[in-house]
Amino acid sequence: MSTAPALPTSRDATERPAHRDGNVLRWLAAYTSSMVGDSVYYIALSWAAVQEGTPSQAGVVMAVSALPRALLMLGGGVVADRFGPRNVVIGSDAVRCAAVLAVAGLLFVTTPGLWPLALLALVFGTVDAVFMPAVGALPARLTERRQLARVHGMRGLANRLAYVAGAPLGGLGVAVGGEAAAFGLAGLLIAVSVPLLVSVRIRELPPDGAPGADDATAWRDLRAGLRYIRRHRVLGPLMLAIALGDLGFVGPLNVGLTLLADERGWGASGLGWVAAGFGTGAGAASLLLAVRGRLPHAGHVTAYAAFAGSVAIGALAYVPTAVAAVGVALLIGLLAGLSGAMCGALLQTQAAPAYLGRVTAVSSLVGLGLAPLSMPLSAAAIGAWGTGPVFVVSAAVCGLAGVVVLGARDLRQAELPR
């Protein structure tokens, strides 16, 4: 059981908007610092791996973290729900910080080769398996249910900031002090999150949020979580919609976009501008949710945004110029970002807090375990049939997410809390 101080229950505390709540803002600062540290870490790891080995060896090092993260993610959701997401996030950040700083020190005094980098990647992947479900389960303990959609939008903005700021910071660290300095910077950024999280106050779970019997095993908790999702009239079809959206989106908007830019002669700069257009649109969607707090007719908005976004994905392969591609990418980012933000907000508000770790683990496993499989498949398909047909098929898969939403009555009629 968590020993963190509980939030006051006065009406003033419960009515405070999330963006004006010091407790939520401390959590947001901790999350942002940790995510920026993550981005710096990945830049440092990739650079160090390339310097210490061959390109193929560097690729292996970068992929080492994926396996334990995928295999252990569902168990990580059980850990988050059993021990409390705040405690799990604090422990995860402490372990990640210690591991990164240890490698920084090792690189500072010697040239150890690839093995410590592979070990660090393995540790990061293992810790991520419990960190990510806990991160998803924590907001429900910080604020009222009607503020969760706004918090989800704020978290989306933090993710965009981390991607934008982390890569330049990592590159600057490598340029100024080498790999050791970059790893040290990543460790310090992750370390900042720990005292902030310690100061965060959490709410007690509602009486109907108990995950099960006190003597339940971890395996029973996992089965109970999966059964809860399967039987839930909103979460069950929502997970299917998230899976379809990720499977159709990840491939073409990663490896497919690179191949399209090369095919059209847009070059690296054109690719960068198209990617920036996508990021800007997605950031605008998160900002909209953070500012508004809720959008009416959440289920319908999710479905129609998925439909419109799928059309834009299919059109991207046929635009004639890089400038036009930037505009289409901006639209894709806005529509796909809106659909994804609404899915995340519905997930946060529909799931009972005691199950949120396991619910987040399942949704994260789809994005991190299944969706990346579409990248090599997309590359192979583009090599065989070209970019146009593959983008159209990917768009159709994304459109199926909207079909699932409209086909499930409870999800179609779902609303965010007022």
Secondary structure, 3 states (H helix, E strand, C coil): CCCCCECCCCHHHHHCCHHHCHHHHHHHHHHHHHHHHHHHHHHHHHHHHHHHCCHHHHHHHHHCCHHHHHHHHHHHHHHHHHHCHHHHHHHHHHHHHHHHHHHHHHHHHCCCCCHHHHHHHHHHHHHHHHHHHHHHHCHHHCCCHHHHHHHHHHHHHHHHHHHHHHHHHHHHHHHHHHHHHHHHHHHHHHHHHHHHHHCCCECCCCHHHCCCCCCCCHHHHHHHHHHHHHHCCCHHHHHHHHHHHHHHHHCHHHHHHHHHHHHHCCHHHHHHHHHHHHHHHHHHHHHHHHHHCCCCCHHHHHHHHHHHHHHHHHHHCCCCCHHHHHHHHHHHHHHHHHHHHHHHHHHHHHCCHHHHHHHHHHHHHHHHHHHHHHHHHHHHHHHHHCHHHHHHHHHHHHHHHHHHHHHCHHHHCCCCCC
